[in-house]
Amino acid sequence: MGTRARLPNLIRSLQKEAQPKPTCQQSLPSLRRAFSLYDQINLIDNVPNDQLRFQRYTDSGFTVNGVDYEGSLLCVGNMLMSWAPKKFSEITPDSLSIFQTVRPVPEILILGCGRYIEPVSPELQRFIRSTGMKLEAIDSKNAVSTYNILNEEGRIVAAALLPYGILS
């Protein structure tokens, strides 16, 4: 009987040895933790040479693709031009009339109001809607950042920008 009593114990000990022992597992790092939002935004620095990229703004102008521009600017896609309005009250349907002929029509017009966000007149809102664009009126500092991001995404975007030093 002594041998029979040992047999079940032997089987149990062999079963325990045959079971795989848990190994120390390390989970892979989350990509959300590996790339911060700052890193994701800085990937935009690698834009093609034919795309406009705002690099800086001042109280009197902007730096685009390494070139300093004084005064207000109008950007349509990757075209950049000087723009007549010197203050927010000078922005009218006439000052934005280029959008009646530009094709393809940009999805959105980013209106850089200067240092502070200004309310857009109903007349100007109607004009912009009549062209088929959406309107985003924000301060010029945030307008250039928004333009960079949307342009880098390949979206058809336009910007009408007063220098940041414009108060109203």
Disulfide bonds with the S-S distance in Angstrom:
none
